[in-house]
Amino acid sequence: MFRRFRIFTELAYFISSSKKWWLAPILFFLVVLSLLVVFTESSALAPFIYSLF
């Protein structure tokens, strides 16, 4: 179960150890955008979401 989240812990460790804090907002935006696409994939909101991009 926790092996799935290993990439996230390694990524967080990389950001904190190398002091590349500018990556955090970019990754946050990508995660939110991908969750938006996945959850609205088969709903009635899909045509409205896809027309924004």
N, C-alpha and C positions, 0 to 999 in steps of 0.2 A: 504494500500500500504506500509506504513512504518512499519507495524508489521512484515513484512518479514525480514527487516534489523535489527530488534531488537536484534537478537542473535549476530550480528556482533558488535553492539554498546556495548552490555554487555561484549563480549569477549575483546574488546579494553579497556573497563573500567577495567576489571579484570587484564589484562596485565599491564596497567599503574599503577593501585593502588597497586598491589602486587610486582611490580618491577621484573617481570619475562620476561625480554626482550628477553631471549633466545627462547621463544616460537614463536616470530614473524617470523623469517625466516622459521621455520618448517611449520607454517600455510600458509605462502606465497607460499612455494613450493607445499604443498598439494592442494591449490586452483588452482595454475597454471597447475599442473598435471591433476586435475579433469576437468578443462576447456579444456585441450588438448584432453583428451579422449572423452569428450562430443561432441566437435566440429568436430573431425575427425572420428566420429562413422560411418557415412554413406558416407564417401568420398573415393576417390581413394587412399588417403594417409594412410588409415587405416592399410593395411598389413605391411607397412613400419614402422609405429609407434609401432604396437604391436610386431614386431620382435625385437625392441630395448629392450623390457622388457622380 
